Amino acid sequence: MSDVLSLIVAKYNYWLYVILMMIGLYGMIAKNNLVKKIVGMNIFQTAIILFYVSVGYKRDATIPILANAHDAHGATAIHAADYINPLTSCLMLTAIVVSVATFGYAMALAVRIYQRYQTLEEDELRMRLSEE
Amino acid sequence: MHWPIDIIVLTFVIFCAIAALSVKDLLGTAILFGAYSFLMCLLWTIMGAVDVAFTEASVGAGVSTVFFVAAIFRTRRRTKD
């Protein structure tokens, strides 16, 4: 029992990311407004990006810039354990830009839907679509 | 007692996410979503991913909020949920 509890406490950040992801999923499924759905999608994306960046994090490590790269002989040994893994954060840099592009495109689609149907609520939208 | 700073910022992030989804005014959603993005940027600085942090601060918090407010100006502020 105490093993399970200590496992839960030690990985508390992962549980909080799961909570954040579920908030985003709730926003996408249960909210009626299209803009709220888009915000839920963005929260979901940032939760996944947060998880990936936290995988690359190390305790007692510094940011991935070499400390002694320009000394006289260049002979200083580099310990990988002293630097945070930059691979995940570089991948997630692309994901942030893609998420902003998705957000802008979804907002443009929402504006077009409003111009045509004068509503952003999903139930009213469904009623107007069935009237046509 | 020693409190790790990341859990405090993560709690604020979760509060901002819930508030952004539950507020009845879409302009309030836009502002809370900007606050959410800036807190996320703080979290990435704590984790040492500084390149991700300043991309999020400029692109996520800046450009997203501008898109959001521009879209709300062309549509309606009120929402039912």
Backbone of each chain as ProteinMPNN parsed JSONL, in Angstrom:
{"seq_chain_A": "MSDVLSLIVAKYNYWLYVILMMIGLYGMIAKNNLVKKIVGMNIFQTAIILFYVSVGYKRDATIPILANAHDAHGATAIHAADYINPLTSCLMLTAIVVSVATFGYAMALAVRIYQRYQTLEEDELRMRLSEE", "coords_chain_A": {"N_chain_A": [[0.846, -1.203, 0.0], [1.895, 1.261, 0.896], [3.904, 1.432, -0.936], [2.555, 1.882, -3.35], [1.41, 4.328, -2.746], [3.679, 5.93, -2.388], [4.669, 5.823, -4.951], [2.679, 7.196, -6.333], [2.934, 9.735, -5.155], [5.552, 10.381, -5.828], [5.465, 10.697, -8.567], [3.945, 13.008, -8.978], [3.688, 15.137, -10.781], [3.03, 13.971, -13.231], [0.446, 13.032, -12.741], [-0.873, 15.438, -12.416], [-0.618, 16.421, -15.008], [-2.233, 14.606, -16.347], [-4.695, 15.286, -15.239], [-4.961, 17.864, -16.291], [-5.096, 17.245, -19.007], [-7.498, 15.833, -19.041], [-9.24, 17.883, -18.376], [-9.082, 19.381, -20.725], [-10.155, 17.509, -22.517], [-12.752, 17.282, -21.52], [-13.614, 19.883, -22.059], [-13.612, 19.79, -24.854], [-15.579, 17.859, -25.387], [-17.931, 18.286, -23.786], [-18.626, 21.003, -23.812], [-20.742, 23.525, -25.221], [-20.329, 25.673, -26.848], [-18.562, 26.714, -29.764], [-16.104, 28.066, -29.689], [-15.262, 27.573, -27.09], [-14.818, 24.863, -27.322], [-12.595, 24.886, -29.003], [-10.722, 26.079, -27.317], [-10.562, 24.079, -25.383], [-9.364, 22.066, -26.926], [-6.854, 23.212, -27.313], [-5.892, 23.283, -24.693], [-5.651, 20.567, -24.199], [-3.608, 19.962, -26.053], [-1.449, 21.469, -24.982], [-1.125, 20.125, -22.58], [-0.113, 17.656, -23.404], [2.304, 18.499, -24.569], [3.549, 19.497, -22.309], [3.925, 17.131, -20.858], [5.81, 15.812, -22.515], [8.014, 17.602, -22.408], [8.637, 17.453, -19.708], [9.601, 14.884, -19.529], [12.188, 15.079, -20.537], [13.517, 16.396, -18.525], [16.082, 16.811, -16.037], [17.208, 16.35, -12.684], [19.362, 18.6, -10.887], [20.717, 19.55, -13.119], [21.833, 21.61, -15.861], [20.796, 24.119, -18.325], [20.791, 23.128, -21.822], [23.441, 24.217, -22.894], [26.754, 24.282, -23.81], [29.245, 24.426, -21.295], [32.06, 24.871, -21.26], [32.913, 25.386, -23.903], [34.537, 27.081, -25.346], [37.157, 27.16, -24.391], [40.819, 27.206, -24.028], [42.066, 24.873, -25.127], [40.015, 23.235, -25.711], [39.557, 20.8, -24.537], [37.956, 19.95, -22.502], [36.074, 17.578, -20.767], [32.773, 16.46, -21.507], [29.95, 15.946, -19.618], [27.074, 14.153, -20.005], [25.113, 13.975, -18.113], [25.087, 16.386, -16.853], [23.592, 18.129, -18.284], [20.351, 19.152, -19.38], [18.157, 17.094, -21.296], [17.937, 18.018, -24.606], [16.402, 17.108, -26.709], [13.613, 16.469, -26.529], [12.495, 18.975, -25.975], [13.148, 20.366, -28.288], [11.632, 18.984, -30.183], [9.089, 19.603, -29.232], [8.966, 22.289, -29.627], [8.309, 22.548, -32.331], [5.755, 21.465, -32.122], [4.378, 23.426, -30.676], [4.27, 25.568, -32.464], [2.759, 24.39, -34.485], [0.393, 24.022, -33.042], [-0.461, 26.633, -32.636], [-0.965, 27.379, -35.271], [-3.063, 25.618, -35.853], [-4.935, 26.608, -34.058], [-5.398, 29.235, -35.016], [-6.498, 28.622, -37.534], [-8.783, 27.183, -36.797], [-10.169, 29.202, -35.453], [-10.649, 30.956, -37.588], [-12.388, 29.352, -39.076], [-14.511, 29.241, -37.245], [-15.335, 31.915, -37.256], [-16.263, 32.098, -39.895], [-18.393, 30.285, -39.779], [-20.029, 31.645, -37.999], [-20.636, 33.925, -39.527], [-22.228, 32.82, -41.477], [-24.34, 31.417, -40.155], [-25.066, 32.916, -37.946], [-24.622, 32.113, -35.307], [-22.801, 30.557, -32.597], [-23.27, 28.48, -30.98], [-23.62, 24.99, -30.474], [-26.021, 23.5, -30.473], [-27.983, 25.261, -31.469], [-26.887, 25.63, -33.951], [-27.175, 23.102, -35.053], [-29.929, 22.988, -35.203], [-30.456, 25.031, -37.1], [-29.192, 23.942, -39.285], [-30.798, 21.73, -39.775], [-33.122, 22.978, -40.541], [-32.605, 23.932, -43.066]], "CA_chain_A": [[0.0, 0.0, 0.0], [2.743, 2.454, 0.975], [4.646, 1.492, -2.195], [1.682, 2.526, -4.339], [1.251, 5.732, -2.35], [4.922, 6.659, -2.658], [4.76, 5.933, -6.418], [1.772, 8.276, -6.738], [3.474, 11.02, -4.706], [6.792, 10.682, -6.535], [5.171, 11.111, -9.942], [2.768, 13.891, -8.866], [3.511, 16.014, -11.941], [2.329, 13.227, -14.283], [-0.989, 13.015, -12.413], [-1.446, 16.765, -12.705], [-0.755, 16.538, -16.463], [-3.415, 13.822, -16.736], [-5.863, 16.095, -14.875], [-5.051, 18.955, -17.27], [-5.544, 16.633, -20.261], [-8.916, 15.504, -18.916], [-9.974, 19.154, -18.461], [-9.177, 19.704, -22.138], [-11.077, 16.563, -23.165], [-14.086, 17.692, -21.09], [-13.972, 21.081, -22.813], [-13.912, 19.443, -26.248], [-16.766, 17.021, -25.536], [-19.144, 18.703, -23.091], [-19.0, 22.401, -23.985], [-21.67, 23.72, -26.33], [-19.852, 26.763, -27.693], [-17.465, 26.239, -30.618], [-14.847, 28.679, -29.241], [-14.859, 26.823, -25.9], [-14.266, 23.591, -27.799], [-11.24, 25.147, -29.517], [-9.867, 26.296, -26.144], [-10.329, 22.756, -24.803], [-8.384, 21.379, -27.766], [-5.541, 23.794, -27.058], [-5.45, 22.839, -23.371], [-5.216, 19.178, -24.406], [-2.304, 19.977, -26.727], [-0.39, 21.937, -24.085], [-0.864, 19.088, -21.577], [0.777, 16.658, -24.023], [3.618, 19.124, -24.716], [4.094, 19.551, -20.946], [4.4, 15.785, -20.529], [7.035, 15.514, -23.256], [9.125, 18.413, -21.913], [9.024, 16.981, -18.379], [10.378, 13.646, -19.679], [13.59, 15.421, -20.765], [14.078, 17.164, -17.405], [16.919, 16.101, -15.065], [17.534, 17.11, -11.477], [20.754, 19.071, -10.759], [21.307, 19.721, -14.444], [21.649, 22.97, -16.352], [20.203, 24.176, -19.661], [21.73, 22.476, -22.751], [24.44, 25.047, -23.566], [28.02, 23.753, -23.302], [29.826, 25.399, -20.369], [33.459, 25.179, -21.559], [33.09, 25.078, -25.324], [35.496, 27.987, -25.976], [38.4, 27.323, -23.641], [42.011, 27.302, -24.87], [42.379, 23.662, -25.879], [38.795, 22.52, -26.059], [39.751, 19.413, -24.118], [37.161, 19.653, -21.322], [35.132, 16.484, -20.979], [31.367, 16.843, -21.359], [29.134, 14.906, -18.997], [25.691, 14.323, -20.455], [24.226, 14.08, -16.957], [25.054, 17.767, -16.382], [22.749, 18.955, -19.149], [18.997, 18.672, -19.637], [18.027, 16.524, -22.633], [17.281, 19.025, -25.435], [15.686, 16.519, -27.844], [12.162, 16.585, -26.377], [12.047, 20.372, -26.066], [13.22, 20.772, -29.696], [10.459, 18.435, -30.874], [7.871, 20.266, -28.787], [8.97, 23.619, -30.248], [7.503, 22.391, -33.544], [4.365, 21.215, -31.759], [3.755, 24.687, -30.258], [3.971, 26.354, -33.669], [1.634, 23.723, -35.145], [-0.83, 24.241, -32.273], [-0.938, 27.997, -32.901], [-1.537, 27.372, -36.616], [-4.367, 24.959, -35.741], [-5.818, 27.516, -33.326], [-5.807, 30.304, -35.915], [-7.371, 28.077, -38.578], [-10.068, 26.861, -36.185], [-10.846, 30.472, -35.193], [-11.144, 31.452, -38.875], [-13.572, 28.55, -39.407], [-15.597, 29.65, -36.357], [-15.84, 33.206, -37.749], [-17.041, 31.827, -41.107], [-19.654, 29.654, -39.359], [-20.871, 32.693, -37.422], [-21.127, 34.797, -40.598], [-23.265, 32.15, -42.258], [-25.485, 30.945, -39.372], [-25.315, 33.872, -36.844], [-24.536, 31.507, -33.982], [-21.631, 29.701, -32.335], [-23.689, 27.372, -30.113], [-23.715, 23.805, -31.306], [-27.405, 23.032, -30.616], [-28.657, 26.164, -32.409], [-26.307, 25.367, -35.267], [-27.77, 21.866, -35.551], [-31.329, 23.319, -35.554], [-30.467, 25.776, -38.366], [-28.793, 23.036, -40.364], [-31.912, 20.853, -40.109], [-34.158, 23.781, -41.203], [-32.278, 24.188, -44.477]], "C_chain_A": [[0.879, 1.251, 0.0], [3.608, 2.578, -0.277], [3.847, 2.232, -3.258], [1.565, 4.012, -4.04], [2.512, 6.528, -2.676], [5.128, 6.812, -4.158], [3.896, 7.08, -6.915], [2.366, 9.628, -6.372], [4.721, 11.389, -5.499], [6.537, 11.174, -7.95], [3.997, 12.092, -9.966], [2.572, 14.737, -10.098], [2.781, 15.289, -13.075], [0.823, 13.193, -14.016], [-1.622, 14.358, -12.719], [-1.57, 16.977, -14.214], [-1.975, 15.777, -16.958], [-4.683, 14.606, -16.405], [-6.069, 17.205, -15.905], [-5.572, 18.432, -18.614], [-7.035, 16.313, -20.22], [-9.776, 16.766, -18.922], [-10.154, 19.543, -19.926], [-10.16, 18.81, -22.867], [-12.52, 16.903, -22.811], [-14.542, 18.922, -21.874], [-14.338, 20.756, -24.246], [-15.235, 18.723, -26.386], [-18.006, 17.731, -24.998], [-19.548, 20.143, -23.365], [-19.811, 22.576, -25.272], [-21.163, 24.75, -27.324], [-18.63, 26.306, -28.484], [-16.12, 26.8, -30.17], [-14.33, 27.965, -27.989], [-14.265, 25.479, -26.284], [-12.839, 23.771, -28.302], [-10.27, 25.355, -28.358], [-9.559, 24.964, -25.458], [-9.303, 21.969, -25.585], [-6.973, 21.9, -27.499], [-5.002, 23.384, -25.691], [-4.954, 21.4, -23.444], [-3.825, 19.129, -25.025], [-1.204, 20.409, -25.775], [-0.102, 20.916, -22.995], [0.084, 18.033, -22.139], [2.183, 17.228, -24.164], [4.326, 19.184, -23.36], [4.649, 18.196, -20.539], [5.715, 15.499, -21.228], [8.222, 16.308, -22.729], [9.586, 17.899, -20.549], [9.78, 15.663, -18.449], [11.861, 13.971, -19.841], [14.271, 16.119, -19.609], [14.933, 16.28, -16.511], [17.121, 16.985, -13.858], [19.015, 17.458, -11.472], [21.445, 19.167, -12.106], [21.02, 21.136, -14.91], [21.079, 22.933, -17.762], [21.23, 23.709, -20.699], [22.575, 23.454, -23.566], [25.785, 24.646, -22.967], [28.753, 24.81, -22.48], [31.232, 25.816, -20.787], [33.77, 24.945, -23.036], [34.201, 25.917, -25.942], [36.736, 28.198, -25.131], [39.605, 27.103, -24.575], [42.231, 26.056, -25.722], [41.134, 22.905, -26.304], [38.814, 21.084, -25.591], [38.88, 19.041, -22.92], [36.153, 18.556, -21.636], [33.713, 16.973, -20.715], [30.617, 15.678, -20.747], [27.686, 15.154, -19.389], [24.734, 14.482, -19.284], [24.153, 15.503, -16.425], [24.089, 18.635, -17.166], [21.378, 18.306, -19.325], [18.914, 18.175, -21.079], [17.287, 17.496, -23.551], [16.398, 18.444, -26.535], [14.176, 16.738, -27.733], [11.711, 18.033, -26.524], [12.148, 20.872, -27.505], [12.037, 20.238, -30.483], [9.206, 19.226, -30.519], [7.799, 21.715, -29.261], [8.137, 23.603, -31.532], [6.034, 22.24, -33.198], [3.661, 22.494, -31.334], [3.358, 25.506, -31.484], [2.786, 25.743, -34.414], [0.339, 23.995, -34.389], [-1.353, 25.649, -32.489], [-1.558, 28.078, -34.298], [-2.921, 26.734, -36.609], [-5.389, 25.88, -35.087], [-6.33, 28.624, -34.246], [-6.759, 29.817, -36.989], [-8.757, 27.764, -38.026], [-10.853, 28.133, -35.884], [-11.415, 31.058, -36.486], [-12.384, 30.679, -39.302], [-14.76, 28.94, -38.544], [-16.192, 30.977, -36.808], [-16.694, 32.998, -39.001], [-18.395, 31.198, -40.766], [-20.584, 30.703, -38.771], [-21.442, 33.593, -38.509], [-22.271, 34.144, -41.366], [-24.504, 31.853, -41.423], [-25.838, 31.847, -38.201], [-25.329, 33.212, -35.472], [-23.247, 30.715, -33.857], [-21.999, 28.522, -31.445], [-24.008, 26.158, -30.979], [-25.159, 23.361, -31.511], [-28.192, 23.92, -31.568], [-28.189, 25.921, -33.831], [-26.952, 24.14, -35.889], [-29.208, 22.105, -35.98], [-31.371, 24.031, -36.894], [-30.072, 24.901, -39.529], [-29.943, 22.134, -40.761], [-33.036, 21.634, -40.772], [-33.907, 23.924, -42.674], [-32.697, 23.052, -45.396]], "O_chain_A": [[0.657, 2.179, -0.777], [4.007, 3.681, -0.65], [4.372, 3.088, -3.97], [1.612, 4.849, -4.942], [2.437, 7.651, -3.173], [5.696, 7.809, -4.605], [4.3, 7.843, -7.793], [2.318, 10.565, -7.169], [4.937, 12.56, -5.812], [7.306, 11.979, -8.477], [3.152, 12.029, -10.859], [1.435, 15.043, -10.458], [2.003, 15.906, -13.802], [0.02, 13.309, -14.941], [-2.747, 14.431, -13.212], [-2.508, 17.631, -14.668], [-2.67, 16.227, -17.869], [-5.637, 14.602, -17.183], [-7.191, 17.463, -16.34], [-6.38, 19.085, -19.275], [-7.749, 16.487, -21.207], [-10.906, 16.743, -19.409], [-11.232, 19.98, -20.331], [-10.911, 19.271, -23.726], [-13.409, 16.833, -23.66], [-15.693, 19.006, -22.302], [-15.256, 21.354, -24.808], [-15.953, 18.924, -27.366], [-19.03, 17.776, -25.68], [-20.714, 20.487, -23.17], [-19.599, 21.879, -26.265], [-21.519, 24.712, -28.502], [-17.768, 25.602, -27.957], [-15.104, 26.11, -30.253], [-13.124, 27.769, -27.833], [-13.321, 25.007, -25.65], [-11.977, 22.925, -28.063], [-9.137, 24.875, -28.397], [-8.436, 24.741, -25.005], [-8.464, 21.282, -25.001], [-6.015, 21.128, -27.464], [-3.801, 23.162, -25.537], [-3.95, 21.054, -22.82], [-2.968, 18.361, -24.589], [-0.137, 19.797, -25.747], [1.03, 20.829, -22.521], [0.982, 17.568, -21.438], [3.16, 16.524, -23.909], [5.532, 18.957, -23.264], [5.723, 18.116, -19.942], [6.647, 14.995, -20.601], [9.321, 15.767, -22.609], [10.782, 17.904, -20.257], [10.529, 15.341, -17.527], [12.71, 13.231, -19.344], [15.465, 16.411, -19.678], [14.572, 15.133, -16.246], [17.198, 18.208, -13.972], [19.834, 16.701, -11.993], [22.639, 18.891, -12.213], [20.093, 21.787, -14.428], [20.896, 21.86, -18.336], [22.43, 23.877, -20.481], [22.445, 23.516, -24.788], [25.945, 24.666, -21.746], [28.874, 25.958, -22.909], [31.575, 26.994, -20.684], [34.8, 24.358, -23.365], [34.764, 25.521, -26.963], [37.315, 29.285, -25.139], [39.432, 26.847, -25.767], [42.547, 26.164, -26.907], [41.2, 22.029, -27.165], [38.155, 20.231, -26.186], [39.028, 17.95, -22.369], [35.463, 18.607, -22.654], [33.476, 17.788, -19.823], [30.635, 14.565, -21.274], [27.138, 16.228, -19.138], [23.659, 15.061, -19.437], [23.264, 15.818, -15.633], [23.797, 19.759, -16.76], [21.257, 17.084, -19.407], [19.523, 18.756, -21.978], [16.115, 17.781, -23.307], [15.712, 19.194, -27.229], [13.529, 17.138, -28.7], [10.67, 18.301, -27.123], [11.343, 21.704, -27.923], [11.492, 20.93, -31.343], [8.365, 19.493, -31.377], [6.721, 22.308, -29.299], [7.361, 24.523, -31.791], [5.166, 22.798, -33.869], [2.468, 22.65, -31.596], [2.263, 26.064, -31.545], [1.917, 26.459, -34.911], [-0.708, 24.181, -35.01], [-2.567, 25.852, -32.524], [-2.561, 28.765, -34.492], [-3.842, 27.224, -37.262], [-6.549, 25.935, -35.496], [-7.524, 28.924, -34.268], [-7.722, 30.507, -37.326], [-9.772, 28.029, -38.671], [-12.074, 28.152, -36.039], [-12.524, 31.593, -36.493], [-13.329, 31.265, -39.829], [-15.892, 28.976, -39.027], [-17.408, 31.16, -36.756], [-17.73, 33.644, -39.158], [-19.413, 31.526, -41.375], [-21.791, 30.666, -39.01], [-22.605, 33.989, -38.432], [-23.173, 34.828, -41.849], [-25.62, 32.014, -41.917], [-26.822, 31.581, -37.512], [-25.989, 33.711, -34.561], [-22.673, 30.262, -34.847], [-21.162, 27.661, -31.175], [-24.584, 26.276, -32.06], [-25.508, 22.894, -32.595], [-28.973, 23.425, -32.38], [-28.964, 25.993, -34.784], [-27.245, 24.117, -37.084], [-29.677, 21.535, -36.965], [-32.2, 23.706, -37.744], [-30.558, 25.089, -40.643], [-30.081, 21.792, -41.936], [-33.839, 21.045, -41.496], [-34.846, 24.026, -43.464], [-32.485, 23.127, -46.607]]}, "seq_chain_B": "MHWPIDIIVLTFVIFCAIAALSVKDLLGTAILFGAYSFLMCLLWTIMGAVDVAFTEASVGAGVSTVFFVAAIFRTRRRTKD", "coords_chain_B": {"N_chain_B": [[8.375, 24.007, 5.922], [9.485, 22.727, 2.838], [8.477, 23.815, -0.261], [8.101, 22.697, -3.534], [8.503, 24.719, -6.421], [7.314, 24.178, -8.844], [4.994, 22.723, -8.444], [3.269, 24.582, -7.354], [2.965, 26.444, -9.436], [1.837, 24.706, -11.287], [-0.615, 24.159, -10.077], [-1.822, 26.685, -10.296], [-1.979, 26.767, -13.074], [-3.844, 24.744, -13.599], [-6.094, 25.803, -12.322], [-6.465, 28.076, -13.918], [-7.082, 26.856, -16.357], [-9.526, 25.565, -15.786], [-11.072, 27.795, -15.123], [-10.991, 29.237, -17.527], [-12.51, 27.584, -19.144], [-14.975, 27.628, -17.885], [-16.009, 30.176, -17.589], [-18.514, 32.651, -18.39], [-18.234, 34.573, -20.317], [-16.816, 35.293, -23.409], [-14.665, 36.984, -23.899], [-13.474, 37.087, -21.404], [-12.67, 34.43, -21.33], [-10.661, 34.593, -23.265], [-8.734, 36.268, -22.02], [-8.129, 34.776, -19.724], [-7.092, 32.559, -20.932], [-4.783, 33.607, -22.053], [-3.401, 34.169, -19.679], [-3.092, 31.569, -18.79], [-1.346, 30.597, -20.781], [0.933, 32.147, -20.249], [1.586, 31.25, -17.671], [2.187, 28.643, -18.287], [4.464, 29.071, -19.796], [6.156, 29.967, -17.763], [6.37, 27.601, -16.34], [7.802, 26.028, -18.136], [10.21, 27.388, -18.168], [11.042, 26.817, -15.569], [11.457, 24.089, -15.872], [13.703, 24.153, -17.451], [13.607, 24.274, -20.204], [14.254, 26.561, -22.092], [14.058, 27.527, -24.706], [11.608, 26.553, -25.621], [10.073, 27.953, -23.806], [10.327, 30.723, -24.481], [9.307, 30.682, -27.054], [6.675, 29.929, -26.517], [5.864, 32.161, -25.023], [5.934, 34.238, -26.922], [4.544, 33.272, -29.208], [2.433, 31.526, -28.307], [1.173, 32.897, -26.108], [1.096, 35.555, -27.058], [0.366, 35.791, -29.961], [-1.787, 34.008, -30.107], [-3.666, 35.146, -28.339], [-4.194, 37.533, -29.665], [-5.389, 36.544, -32.038], [-7.619, 35.372, -30.87], [-9.018, 37.542, -29.654], [-9.524, 39.054, -31.929], [-11.199, 37.289, -33.308], [-13.366, 37.221, -31.544], [-14.291, 39.825, -31.72], [-15.437, 39.762, -34.24], [-17.465, 37.988, -33.874], [-19.798, 36.856, -31.406], [-19.934, 37.919, -27.958], [-21.236, 36.75, -25.841], [-22.009, 33.65, -24.215], [-23.61, 30.469, -23.694], [-22.707, 28.47, -22.023]], "CA_chain_B": [[8.329, 22.939, 4.917], [9.947, 23.179, 1.529], [7.504, 23.571, -1.335], [8.647, 22.858, -4.886], [7.778, 25.826, -7.073], [6.579, 23.725, -10.022], [3.64, 22.263, -8.093], [2.455, 25.783, -7.148], [2.62, 26.98, -10.765], [0.923, 23.748, -11.926], [-1.944, 24.377, -9.508], [-2.37, 27.884, -10.933], [-2.298, 26.414, -14.463], [-5.097, 23.972, -13.626], [-7.167, 26.749, -12.0], [-6.699, 28.92, -15.09], [-7.742, 26.052, -17.383], [-10.926, 25.371, -15.397], [-11.757, 29.091, -15.199], [-11.149, 29.611, -18.936], [-13.578, 26.801, -19.749], [-16.27, 27.75, -17.225], [-16.509, 31.548, -17.522], [-19.61, 32.8, -19.349], [-17.921, 35.648, -21.252], [-15.722, 34.782, -24.243], [-13.487, 37.845, -23.728], [-12.846, 36.565, -20.195], [-11.956, 33.215, -21.734], [-9.44, 34.984, -23.98], [-7.74, 36.776, -21.071], [-7.685, 33.667, -18.867], [-6.262, 31.677, -21.746], [-3.474, 34.257, -22.11], [-2.747, 33.925, -18.385], [-2.724, 30.144, -18.825], [-0.157, 30.43, -21.616], [2.101, 32.716, -19.572], [1.964, 30.354, -16.57], [2.825, 27.497, -18.929], [5.81, 29.548, -20.143], [6.899, 29.942, -16.496], [6.619, 26.191, -16.019], [8.868, 25.528, -19.001], [11.459, 27.975, -17.686], [11.438, 26.037, -14.39], [11.97, 22.799, -16.339], [14.955, 24.324, -18.175], [13.431, 24.301, -21.651], [14.078, 28.007, -22.293], [13.642, 27.805, -26.084], [10.161, 26.344, -25.636], [9.435, 28.99, -22.997], [10.106, 32.011, -25.158], [8.377, 30.489, -28.171], [5.32, 29.967, -25.971], [5.533, 33.523, -24.6], [5.66, 35.1, -28.07], [3.561, 32.708, -30.139], [1.254, 31.009, -27.627], [0.455, 33.908, -25.34], [0.895, 36.779, -27.819], [-0.384, 35.7, -31.217], [-3.066, 33.332, -29.86], [-4.608, 36.085, -27.735], [-4.598, 38.469, -30.719], [-6.354, 35.812, -32.873], [-8.821, 35.141, -30.073], [-9.767, 38.795, -29.498], [-10.008, 39.426, -33.265], [-12.343, 36.424, -33.636], [-14.515, 37.602, -30.716], [-14.834, 41.073, -32.264], [-16.253, 39.46, -35.408], [-18.597, 37.133, -33.517], [-20.551, 37.31, -30.247], [-19.209, 37.716, -26.708], [-22.003, 35.946, -24.879], [-22.114, 32.213, -24.446], [-24.554, 29.883, -22.743], [-22.033, 27.65, -21.0]], "C_chain_B": [[8.709, 23.508, 3.557], [8.947, 22.803, 0.448], [8.206, 23.695, -2.674], [7.808, 23.855, -5.67], [6.93, 25.318, -8.229], [5.17, 23.276, -9.663], [2.72, 23.454, -7.856], [2.012, 26.337, -8.499], [1.646, 26.038, -11.471], [-0.497, 23.883, -11.383], [-2.603, 25.601, -10.125], [-2.783, 27.594, -12.377], [-3.642, 25.689, -14.528], [-6.278, 24.874, -13.291], [-7.505, 27.611, -13.211], [-7.423, 28.142, -16.176], [-9.22, 25.874, -17.058], [-11.694, 26.678, -15.54], [-11.989, 29.501, -16.65], [-12.28, 28.828, -19.581], [-14.932, 27.092, -19.131], [-16.807, 29.173, -17.214], [-17.504, 31.783, -18.668], [-19.352, 33.852, -20.427], [-16.709, 35.223, -22.078], [-14.485, 35.671, -24.173], [-12.737, 37.46, -22.454], [-12.095, 35.286, -20.462], [-10.643, 33.554, -22.415], [-8.353, 35.42, -23.002], [-7.213, 35.653, -20.188], [-6.81, 32.698, -19.641], [-4.865, 32.275, -21.955], [-2.699, 34.057, -20.824], [-2.279, 32.485, -18.289], [-1.45, 29.935, -19.627], [1.088, 30.994, -20.936], [2.545, 31.845, -18.403], [2.646, 29.11, -17.118], [4.256, 27.836, -19.328], [6.712, 29.56, -18.911], [7.293, 28.521, -16.123], [7.75, 25.638, -16.869], [10.205, 26.147, -18.654], [11.964, 27.222, -16.461], [12.042, 24.703, -14.823], [13.239, 22.926, -17.169], [14.832, 24.306, -19.671], [13.186, 25.748, -22.065], [13.639, 28.334, -23.718], [12.129, 27.623, -26.238], [9.457, 27.475, -24.901], [9.276, 30.284, -23.778], [9.31, 31.875, -26.438], [6.932, 30.559, -27.69], [4.918, 31.392, -25.598], [5.199, 34.398, -25.796], [4.506, 34.566, -28.904], [2.287, 32.286, -29.415], [0.466, 32.089, -26.927], [0.167, 35.147, -26.174], [-0.044, 36.603, -28.995], [-1.742, 35.039, -31.005], [-4.102, 34.285, -29.288], [-5.103, 37.092, -28.768], [-5.638, 37.81, -31.644], [-7.697, 35.691, -32.165], [-9.666, 36.415, -30.003], [-10.315, 39.249, -30.848], [-11.223, 38.588, -33.65], [-13.564, 36.818, -32.815], [-15.122, 38.907, -31.218], [-15.734, 40.805, -33.472], [-17.442, 38.58, -35.083], [-19.273, 37.707, -32.278], [-19.777, 37.007, -28.975], [-19.91, 36.741, -25.787], [-21.946, 34.466, -25.245], [-22.999, 31.615, -23.368], [-23.866, 29.038, -21.685], [-20.605, 28.126, -20.762]], "O_chain_B": [[8.311, 24.612, 3.184], [8.615, 21.632, 0.266], [8.851, 24.711, -2.929], [6.578, 23.849, -5.602], [5.929, 25.945, -8.575], [4.248, 23.42, -10.466], [1.521, 23.367, -8.12], [0.84, 26.661, -8.693], [0.738, 26.49, -12.169], [-1.467, 23.742, -12.127], [-3.792, 25.577, -10.445], [-3.799, 28.1, -12.853], [-4.473, 25.975, -15.39], [-7.345, 24.745, -13.891], [-8.676, 27.853, -13.503], [-8.289, 28.695, -16.854], [-10.073, 26.012, -17.935], [-12.829, 26.685, -16.017], [-13.041, 30.046, -16.983], [-12.95, 29.344, -20.476], [-15.955, 26.839, -19.767], [-17.969, 29.372, -16.859], [-17.375, 31.214, -19.752], [-20.155, 34.008, -21.347], [-15.685, 34.835, -21.517], [-13.37, 35.186, -24.365], [-11.507, 37.501, -22.421], [-11.019, 35.06, -19.908], [-9.628, 32.896, -22.182], [-7.199, 35.009, -23.122], [-6.013, 35.572, -19.925], [-5.899, 32.089, -19.082], [-3.879, 31.542, -22.026], [-1.494, 33.806, -20.849], [-1.199, 32.209, -17.768], [-0.569, 29.184, -19.21], [2.167, 30.409, -21.025], [3.743, 31.707, -18.158], [3.57, 28.578, -16.502], [5.153, 27.001, -19.215], [7.889, 29.208, -18.995], [8.403, 28.27, -15.654], [8.57, 24.862, -16.379], [11.24, 25.504, -18.824], [13.168, 27.006, -16.318], [13.012, 24.234, -14.229], [13.811, 21.909, -17.562], [15.848, 24.322, -20.366], [12.052, 26.128, -22.356], [12.922, 29.313, -23.929], [11.457, 28.422, -26.89], [8.381, 27.913, -25.308], [8.205, 30.889, -23.75], [8.693, 32.844, -26.88], [6.074, 31.154, -28.342], [3.776, 31.796, -25.821], [4.283, 35.217, -25.72], [3.596, 35.312, -29.265], [1.186, 32.635, -29.841], [-0.746, 32.205, -27.108], [-0.898, 35.746, -26.025], [-1.124, 37.194, -29.029], [-2.732, 35.432, -31.622], [-5.268, 34.256, -29.683], [-6.275, 37.468, -28.763], [-6.641, 38.431, -31.994], [-8.758, 35.877, -32.761], [-10.871, 36.385, -30.255], [-11.429, 39.768, -30.924], [-12.169, 39.103, -34.247], [-14.686, 36.761, -33.319], [-16.338, 39.084, -31.153], [-16.692, 41.543, -33.703], [-18.341, 38.427, -35.911], [-19.318, 38.926, -32.114], [-19.065, 36.007, -28.885], [-19.269, 35.998, -25.045], [-21.848, 34.093, -26.413], [-23.13, 32.166, -22.275], [-24.376, 28.899, -20.573], [-19.893, 27.554, -19.938]]}, "name": "protein", "num_of_chains": 2, "seq": "MSDVLSLIVAKYNYWLYVILMMIGLYGMIAKNNLVKKIVGMNIFQTAIILFYVSVGYKRDATIPILANAHDAHGATAIHAADYINPLTSCLMLTAIVVSVATFGYAMALAVRIYQRYQTLEEDELRMRLSEEMHWPIDIIVLTFVIFCAIAALSVKDLLGTAILFGAYSFLMCLLWTIMGAVDVAFTEASVGAGVSTVFFVAAIFRTRRRTKD"}
